[in-house]
Structures are given as C-alpha cells and as structure tokens.
Amino acid sequence: MKLEDALVSWSMCTEPGDEAAGMLREALGPERAVALVREGSASRLVSELERAGFADLATSRFGELNRLFEDCFQRWLPRLSAFDATSLSRDILSGKQRWLHQDSEHWPSG
C-alpha cells in the first residue's frame, strides 16, 4: 500500500483526534499500521508495538491493549471495508475529489 492510500484509509476509518489510531501511525508508520488493522488481530498489533518499543507507553496511556484494539476494530474495520482507498486516492490526486485534513489550508481553525 502506498503512503497516500494509507493516509486516506486512516482519514476514512478514524474520527478526528483518535489517539489510538495516532499512536499506531506514529509507532508503525501509516502503511504498516493500516495493513495490520485490516488483518483484525489485536494480538498481532500488540506484538508489533512491542517490537517497535511502543507497548509500554501505549499500555500506560490506554490500559489493556488487546481490549483497546478489539474495541477499535469494531469502529475501524467496517469503515475500511466500505471504500476503495486506491480509487479514492487516485480521484484526490486527479482533482476529482477533495481531501480535507488537518494540514489543509481550508481546515477549520476552531
């Protein structure tokens, strides 16, 4: 998965300010994190966070990580399966669709 597709996927499947999603993107990178979420295995995500050295920090922030990710999957996976990130990315890059994100000049300030 290309970076653009991963970023669009995260934008489509998470709410603004979703701290668990932000932590996964930071710890594993957007592409790897969304690929692991698509697998739907909380234990695999926890193992990858341990490997990346983020598990202790994540546990101190969120508590029991397997439960956290199982809850997150309930929200994220239906949204991820509802659209084609590659097609949407292509439409955004071609100008057929607009993508408003926090780094966009049109992102609301308040």
PyMOL commands that set and color helices and strands:
alter all, ss='L'
color gray80, all
select helices_A, chain A and resi 3-13+19-28+30-39+42-52+55-62+65-81+85-94
alter helices_A, ss='H'
color red, helices_A
deselect
rebuild
show_as cartoon
